[in-house]
Amino acid sequence: MYTGIGFLLKNSNCEFEANLISQMSYLRNRLNYYGKEIDFGFYGKNRDGFGKIIGLLKELVKK
């Protein structure tokens, strides 16, 4: 599984996406371990980035 840094090392042209993956990992940990809520604005602000990450990962899976 990719982390933000692992993804960036293999896809150096995708710095924004790697940063977003790192943010999602951080938020998942906050949600799982501490029961914190995730601001819906995070999704709205990054919706296009999520779509791009999904597309990139689908291409990587095909390889």
QUICOR-V290778 format. One record per run of one state. SS is the DSSP state (~ for helix, > for strand, _ for the rest). FROM is the first residue (numbers start at 1). LEN is the number of residues. If there is no record, write none. Layout:
ss: <SS;SS>
from: <FROM;FROM>
len: <LEN;LEN>
This chain:
ss: <_;~;_;~;_;~;_>
from: <1;4;11;15;35;40;63>
len: <3;7;4;20;5;23;1>
